[in-house]
Amino acid sequence: MKNQQIYLANRVFTGTEWLHHHAVVIERGAITDILPSTALPSGETLQHAIIAPAFVDIQIYGAHNRLLAVYPEANTLDLLYDYCSKGGAAYFQPTVATNSYEVFYQCIDAVRDYWKKGGKGCLGLHIEGPWISPAKRGAHIESFIHTPSVEKIKPLLDYGKDIITMITLAPETCGQDVIDLIRSYDIVISAGHSNATYETAMAAFNNGIPAATHLFNAMSPLQHRAPGMVGAIFNHSGVMSSIVPDGYHVDFPVLRIAKDLMKERLFVITDAVTTTTEGPYPHQLAGYKYESNNILSGSALTMLKCVQNLVHRVDVPLAEALRMASLYPAQVMGKAHRMGKIEKGYDANLVCMNEALEIEQVVTG
């Protein structure tokens, strides 16, 4: 057909299995078929070594020297999409760290404008803070941090309805009424920047918080007499958690331990920022990480680099590394019915790589 596109590979990873010498057929932005290469018209040749579902990055703050919190504009999101797609991520969730409510409103406007202009890949807005623990603030600015009330946050939630898709908060700073209100807007709550005890964290996970933000970083640690939030994440059978696999946020051997314990509940984010001298977070590149006010503040990762590090530095099998960068974050966001797999009816977003796990092409529907 005129609008049909065919992508062939030695190996196609569907999200559940490897198919050898298969092709993915795309039409009008959706996957319409997955066929063995022998079923294709003569003259078709294998184009790629590996085809996999495009990656999903649910925590990234800026790119190309434009931080969303400093430049809350649709053009900034264009740059974020460019950065993400070049790293294999067809989907991204722009994130704004603890800041003023004015900045949150501006970022909501930026996402809304981006969508109106036909911008691709943006899942919505992730607000990280300011309802967090001052003791575990990391690089977040303490003067913005506060305990929320229903009356305080409802106008923000109303304004950001269907735009705000995730909020990271410390469960010990928020009453159940606040948690219930946020959940009523279909917003995914993630526990992070928290000094919660093991008991408090487990209660929060049992009462509606399904995820945690950047495991180990800015949370009460696992100790043999105080298991903290890390211990609760390990022991809770349902909670999922992101982790930043750059070797700076978490040592690779520790990531291996976490993966062995959590299995399919652990997924990756870039937590990527960009160089900026403006705003309250002046991020500066320091090696392969960023610092703000001399505190670790973000990574220089792409999602492709996340996958490469998982495979080469943590010995995660390629299929599982691909799931950690696509299917699992899609599940956290309730999007696994249309992304994170190569199946009929799913979004036509693919990453095409060679055997060295280098990107040759990113297909976006």
MARNU-338671 format. One record per residue (C-alpha): x, y, z; chain; residue number from 1; residue in one letter. Coordinates in steps of 0.2 Angstrom, whole numbers. Each point is the difference from the previous one (the first is absolute). Example, Ala and Ser with C-alpha at 12.3 -4.5 7.8 and 13.67 -1.06 7.14 Angstrom:
2
NODE	c1	c2	c3	chain	resi	resn
NODE	62	-22	39	A	1	A
NODE	6	17	-3	A	2	S
end
This chain:
365
NODE	c1	c2	c3	chain	resi	resn
NODE	0	0	0	A	1	M
NODE	5	18	-3	A	2	K
NODE	1	5	18	A	3	N
NODE	8	-17	6	A	4	Q
NODE	18	0	7	A	5	Q
NODE	10	-16	3	A	6	I
NODE	15	-2	12	A	7	Y
NODE	10	-16	0	A	8	L
NODE	12	-7	12	A	9	A
NODE	10	-15	4	A	10	N
NODE	-8	1	17	A	11	R
NODE	-16	8	5	A	12	V
NODE	-3	2	19	A	13	F
NODE	-19	1	3	A	14	T
NODE	1	4	18	A	15	G
NODE	-3	-18	5	A	16	T
NODE	10	-10	-13	A	17	E
NODE	13	0	-13	A	18	W
NODE	-5	-3	-18	A	19	L
NODE	13	-4	-13	A	20	H
NODE	0	6	-17	A	21	H
NODE	-16	10	1	A	22	H
NODE	-7	16	-6	A	23	A
NODE	-11	13	9	A	24	V
NODE	-14	7	-11	A	25	V
NODE	-6	18	4	A	26	I
NODE	-15	10	-7	A	27	E
NODE	-7	16	5	A	28	R
NODE	10	1	16	A	29	G
NODE	-4	-17	6	A	30	A
NODE	8	-18	-1	A	31	I
NODE	-11	-10	-11	A	32	T
NODE	10	-16	-1	A	33	D
NODE	16	-10	5	A	34	I
NODE	5	-12	-14	A	35	L
NODE	14	-12	-4	A	36	P
NODE	11	7	-13	A	37	S
NODE	-5	-15	-12	A	38	T
NODE	-17	7	-1	A	39	A
NODE	5	17	-7	A	40	L
NODE	1	4	-19	A	41	P
NODE	16	-5	-8	A	42	S
NODE	13	13	0	A	43	G
NODE	-1	5	18	A	44	E
NODE	16	-2	10	A	45	T
NODE	4	0	18	A	46	L
NODE	4	18	6	A	47	Q
NODE	4	-1	18	A	48	H
NODE	7	-12	13	A	49	A
NODE	-12	4	13	A	50	I
NODE	-17	9	1	A	51	I
NODE	-8	3	17	A	52	A
NODE	-14	11	7	A	53	P
NODE	5	18	2	A	54	A
NODE	6	5	17	A	55	F
NODE	-11	10	13	A	56	V
NODE	9	13	11	A	57	D
NODE	-12	6	14	A	58	I
NODE	13	12	9	A	59	Q
NODE	10	12	-10	A	60	I
NODE	2	19	4	A	61	Y
NODE	8	8	-15	A	62	G
NODE	11	-1	-16	A	63	A
NODE	11	10	-11	A	64	H
NODE	3	13	13	A	65	N
NODE	-18	3	3	A	66	R
NODE	-8	-5	17	A	67	L
NODE	-19	-1	0	A	68	L
NODE	-1	9	16	A	69	A
NODE	10	14	-7	A	70	V
NODE	-8	0	-17	A	71	Y
NODE	-18	-6	2	A	72	P
NODE	-4	0	-18	A	73	E
NODE	-5	-11	-14	A	74	A
NODE	17	2	-8	A	75	N
NODE	8	-7	15	A	76	T
NODE	-10	-16	-2	A	77	L
NODE	5	-1	-18	A	78	D
NODE	18	0	5	A	79	L
NODE	-4	-13	13	A	80	L
NODE	-9	-11	-13	A	81	Y
NODE	15	2	-11	A	82	D
NODE	12	-6	14	A	83	Y
NODE	-11	-14	5	A	84	C
NODE	-3	-7	-17	A	85	S
NODE	18	0	-5	A	86	K
NODE	3	-10	15	A	87	G
NODE	-14	-13	-5	A	88	G
NODE	-14	7	11	A	89	A
NODE	-15	5	-10	A	90	A
NODE	-10	4	16	A	91	Y
NODE	6	12	14	A	92	F
NODE	-7	8	15	A	93	Q
NODE	7	17	3	A	94	P
NODE	4	3	19	A	95	T
NODE	1	15	10	A	96	V
NODE	9	-1	17	A	97	A
NODE	-6	9	16	A	98	T
NODE	-4	18	-5	A	99	N
NODE	-13	14	2	A	100	S
NODE	-18	-3	-4	A	101	Y
NODE	2	13	-14	A	102	E
NODE	13	-11	-9	A	103	V
NODE	-12	-15	2	A	104	F
NODE	-14	10	-9	A	105	Y
NODE	12	5	-13	A	106	Q
NODE	6	-17	-4	A	107	C
NODE	-18	-6	-1	A	108	I
NODE	-3	13	-13	A	109	D
NODE	15	-5	-9	A	110	A
NODE	-6	-18	-2	A	111	V
NODE	-17	5	-5	A	112	R
NODE	7	11	-13	A	113	D
NODE	12	-13	-6	A	114	Y
NODE	-15	-12	-2	A	115	W
NODE	-10	13	-9	A	116	K
NODE	14	2	-13	A	117	K
NODE	1	-18	-3	A	118	G
NODE	15	-4	10	A	119	G
NODE	5	-18	1	A	120	K
NODE	4	-12	14	A	121	G
NODE	-4	10	15	A	122	C
NODE	-10	-11	13	A	123	L
NODE	-4	15	12	A	124	G
NODE	9	9	14	A	125	L
NODE	9	-7	14	A	126	H
NODE	1	11	15	A	127	I
NODE	14	-5	12	A	128	E
NODE	-3	9	17	A	129	G
NODE	-3	12	9	A	130	P
NODE	-9	-12	12	A	131	W
NODE	16	-9	5	A	132	I
NODE	11	-2	15	A	133	S
NODE	12	14	3	A	134	P
NODE	12	-14	7	A	135	A
NODE	0	-9	-16	A	136	K
NODE	-1	15	-12	A	137	R
NODE	16	-4	-9	A	138	G
NODE	3	15	-12	A	139	A
NODE	-18	6	2	A	140	H
NODE	-2	18	7	A	141	I
NODE	-5	-1	18	A	142	E
NODE	-10	17	0	A	143	S
NODE	-12	-7	-12	A	144	F
NODE	-4	-16	10	A	145	I
NODE	-16	-1	10	A	146	H
NODE	-14	-11	7	A	147	T
NODE	-15	0	-12	A	148	P
NODE	-18	2	4	A	149	S
NODE	-15	-4	-10	A	150	V
NODE	-5	18	-1	A	151	E
NODE	18	5	-6	A	152	K
NODE	2	-13	-14	A	153	I
NODE	-18	-2	-7	A	154	K
NODE	2	16	-11	A	155	P
NODE	16	-7	-7	A	156	L
NODE	-7	-17	-4	A	157	L
NODE	-16	8	-8	A	158	D
NODE	11	11	-11	A	159	Y
NODE	11	-15	-5	A	160	G
NODE	-14	-12	-2	A	161	K
NODE	6	-13	-14	A	162	D
NODE	16	9	-1	A	163	I
NODE	8	-5	17	A	164	I
NODE	3	-19	-2	A	165	T
NODE	12	-3	15	A	166	M
NODE	5	8	16	A	167	I
NODE	14	-5	11	A	168	T
NODE	-3	3	19	A	169	L
NODE	6	-6	17	A	170	A
NODE	-14	-10	7	A	171	P
NODE	4	5	18	A	172	E
NODE	-3	19	-5	A	173	T
NODE	-17	-3	-7	A	174	C
NODE	-17	-5	8	A	175	G
NODE	-10	-14	-7	A	176	Q
NODE	-13	13	-6	A	177	D
NODE	13	8	-11	A	178	V
NODE	5	-17	-7	A	179	I
NODE	-18	-4	-4	A	180	D
NODE	-3	17	-8	A	181	L
NODE	15	-2	-11	A	182	I
NODE	-5	-18	-5	A	183	R
NODE	-17	6	-4	A	184	S
NODE	8	10	-15	A	185	Y
NODE	7	-16	-7	A	186	D
NODE	18	6	4	A	187	I
NODE	13	-13	4	A	188	V
NODE	8	3	17	A	189	I
NODE	18	-5	3	A	190	S
NODE	8	0	17	A	191	A
NODE	17	9	0	A	192	G
NODE	11	13	9	A	193	H
NODE	-7	-8	15	A	194	S
NODE	7	-4	18	A	195	N
NODE	-15	-12	3	A	196	A
NODE	3	-14	12	A	197	T
NODE	-3	-18	-7	A	198	Y
NODE	-17	-1	9	A	199	E
NODE	-6	17	-8	A	200	T
NODE	7	-4	-17	A	201	A
NODE	-9	-18	0	A	202	M
NODE	-16	8	6	A	203	A
NODE	1	13	-14	A	204	A
NODE	3	-14	-13	A	205	F
NODE	-15	-9	7	A	206	N
NODE	-11	15	-1	A	207	N
NODE	2	5	-18	A	208	G
NODE	17	5	-4	A	209	I
NODE	6	-12	-14	A	210	P
NODE	18	7	-4	A	211	A
NODE	16	7	7	A	212	A
NODE	12	13	-8	A	213	T
NODE	18	-4	-3	A	214	H
NODE	3	-14	12	A	215	L
NODE	14	3	13	A	216	F
NODE	1	19	-4	A	217	N
NODE	-8	12	12	A	218	A
NODE	-9	-13	11	A	219	M
NODE	3	-8	17	A	220	S
NODE	13	-14	-3	A	221	P
NODE	-1	-18	4	A	222	L
NODE	9	-4	17	A	223	Q
NODE	0	-16	10	A	224	H
NODE	-11	8	14	A	225	R
NODE	-9	13	-11	A	226	A
NODE	-5	-7	-17	A	227	P
NODE	-7	17	-5	A	228	G
NODE	-8	4	-17	A	229	M
NODE	13	-10	-9	A	230	V
NODE	-5	-16	10	A	231	G
NODE	-18	4	-3	A	232	A
NODE	2	1	-19	A	233	I
NODE	10	-17	1	A	234	F
NODE	-13	-9	10	A	235	N
NODE	-16	7	-7	A	236	H
NODE	-6	-12	-13	A	237	S
NODE	-9	13	-11	A	238	G
NODE	9	16	0	A	239	V
NODE	11	4	-15	A	240	M
NODE	15	12	1	A	241	S
NODE	11	10	-12	A	242	S
NODE	19	0	1	A	243	I
NODE	13	10	-8	A	244	V
NODE	13	-12	-8	A	245	P
NODE	15	12	-3	A	246	D
NODE	12	-7	13	A	247	G
NODE	-1	17	10	A	248	Y
NODE	-17	0	7	A	249	H
NODE	2	-19	4	A	250	V
NODE	15	-11	-1	A	251	D
NODE	-3	-14	-13	A	252	F
NODE	3	-14	12	A	253	P
NODE	-14	7	11	A	254	V
NODE	-11	2	-15	A	255	L
NODE	3	-19	-3	A	256	R
NODE	-6	-4	18	A	257	I
NODE	-16	11	-2	A	258	A
NODE	-4	-9	-17	A	259	K
NODE	2	-17	7	A	260	D
NODE	-12	5	14	A	261	L
NODE	-13	10	-9	A	262	M
NODE	1	-9	-17	A	263	K
NODE	-14	7	-11	A	264	E
NODE	-4	14	12	A	265	R
NODE	16	10	-3	A	266	L
NODE	1	11	-16	A	267	F
NODE	11	14	-6	A	268	V
NODE	-1	19	-2	A	269	I
NODE	13	12	-7	A	270	T
NODE	-3	13	14	A	271	D
NODE	9	11	-13	A	272	A
NODE	3	19	2	A	273	V
NODE	10	12	-11	A	274	T
NODE	13	13	3	A	275	T
NODE	-8	17	6	A	276	T
NODE	5	15	10	A	277	T
NODE	-18	6	2	A	278	E
NODE	-13	-3	13	A	279	G
NODE	2	-8	17	A	280	P
NODE	8	-15	-7	A	281	Y
NODE	16	4	-9	A	282	P
NODE	5	-17	-7	A	283	H
NODE	18	-2	-5	A	284	Q
NODE	7	-16	-8	A	285	L
NODE	13	-9	11	A	286	A
NODE	7	-15	-9	A	287	G
NODE	-15	-10	-6	A	288	Y
NODE	-12	7	13	A	289	K
NODE	-7	18	4	A	290	Y
NODE	2	9	17	A	291	E
NODE	-10	15	6	A	292	S
NODE	7	11	14	A	293	N
NODE	13	-14	2	A	294	N
NODE	-13	-14	3	A	295	I
NODE	-4	-14	-12	A	296	L
NODE	-15	6	-10	A	297	S
NODE	-3	-11	-15	A	298	G
NODE	8	-11	-14	A	299	S
NODE	7	2	-17	A	300	A
NODE	-9	-16	-5	A	301	L
NODE	-10	-4	-15	A	302	T
NODE	-12	-15	0	A	303	M
NODE	12	-9	-12	A	304	L
NODE	14	2	12	A	305	K
NODE	-11	-7	14	A	306	C
NODE	-2	-15	-10	A	307	V
NODE	18	-2	-4	A	308	Q
NODE	5	2	18	A	309	N
NODE	-12	-13	6	A	310	L
NODE	6	-12	-13	A	311	V
NODE	19	4	1	A	312	H
NODE	2	5	18	A	313	R
NODE	-13	-9	10	A	314	V
NODE	-2	-16	-11	A	315	D
NODE	-18	2	-2	A	316	V
NODE	-6	-11	-15	A	317	P
NODE	-4	11	-15	A	318	L
NODE	-18	-4	-1	A	319	A
NODE	-3	5	18	A	320	E
NODE	11	16	-2	A	321	A
NODE	-12	4	-14	A	322	L
NODE	-15	-3	11	A	323	R
NODE	7	11	14	A	324	M
NODE	1	14	-13	A	325	A
NODE	-17	-2	-8	A	326	S
NODE	-13	-12	6	A	327	L
NODE	3	3	19	A	328	Y
NODE	-1	19	-1	A	329	P
NODE	-15	-2	-11	A	330	A
NODE	-9	-11	13	A	331	Q
NODE	4	13	14	A	332	V
NODE	-9	13	-11	A	333	M
NODE	-15	-11	-4	A	334	G
NODE	5	0	-19	A	335	K
NODE	6	-18	-2	A	336	A
NODE	-16	-3	-11	A	337	H
NODE	8	11	-14	A	338	R
NODE	19	1	3	A	339	M
NODE	14	-10	6	A	340	G
NODE	-4	-15	-12	A	341	K
NODE	0	-4	-18	A	342	I
NODE	-17	-7	-3	A	343	E
NODE	-14	3	-12	A	344	K
NODE	-9	16	5	A	345	G
NODE	14	8	10	A	346	Y
NODE	8	17	-4	A	347	D
NODE	12	-1	-14	A	348	A
NODE	15	5	10	A	349	N
NODE	16	-10	-2	A	350	L
NODE	18	0	3	A	351	V
NODE	11	-8	-13	A	352	C
NODE	18	-5	5	A	353	M
NODE	15	-9	-5	A	354	N
NODE	8	-14	10	A	355	E
NODE	11	12	9	A	356	A
NODE	-16	8	7	A	357	L
NODE	3	16	-10	A	358	E
NODE	-16	8	-7	A	359	I
NODE	-2	0	-19	A	360	E
NODE	-17	7	-1	A	361	Q
NODE	-15	5	12	A	362	V
NODE	-17	-2	-8	A	363	V
NODE	-14	11	7	A	364	T
NODE	-18	-1	-5	A	365	G
end
